[in-house]
Amino acid sequence: KDVQKEREPHVYLSKEEVKEKIESYNSSVTDKLKMTLNTNGIYTGFIKVQMELCRPITVQSSQSQGRCAHSNNETAFYLPDGCMNTLHISSTNTVREVIEALLKKFFVADNPAKFALYKRCHKEDQVYTCKLSDGEHPLYLRLVAGPRTEMLSFVLREHETGEVMWEAFSIPELQNFLRILDKEENEQLQILKKRYAAYRDKLEEALGGVWKPG
């Protein structure tokens, strides 16, 4: 179940509560990705973000891999489904900064405004996906939820179609997208033609058998 934006009240923890939470968090960690509390009250740690991107991303051609369409020295290509990335961040880093760090790590040239970060959580045997606002702090959410990703995980997606900031796309990007869509449309059309041609052959064969003289 997708929720357009986060609706839960944001509860801030005292320094002592943060310290206790971090100690409890680290005692439950199983992958060595622990949090560290600094003397200034800022803490650092790790979050894992799953990439669920439906549209191609734009990178420098030398960095690209996979199915793609070229334009000058840039390439638009699709990230593998379920691609996971781990980021080391601090409690001061915002959602917008996390998105920018992810794109930089993948050498993505696209405007960060095209993307949104979501949190996926389990409540009462249901899975909820909530869009986070740019100013929220993912590491705080990770700390409060604990280290178990089945209880809380982060997902990077494009903005929904109705929210897409088309002005953020360059002309070469849009042209690449159109070429990819034309190619995929033609591939699907050929598959459909082959499927119906096979059906037609079987029907004609069946009709020939029915009307064949005994």
Beta strands, then each sheet from edge to edge (+ up, - down):
strand 1: 2-3
strand 2: 36-37
strand 3: 43-51
strand 4: 57-60
strand 5: 68-71
strand 6: 74-77
strand 7: 83-90
strand 8: 115-123
strand 9: 126-131
strand 10: 152-158
sheet 1: 1+ 9+ 8- 10+ 3+ 2-
sheet 2: 1+ 9+ 8- 10+ 3+ 7-
sheet 3: 4+ 6- 5+
end
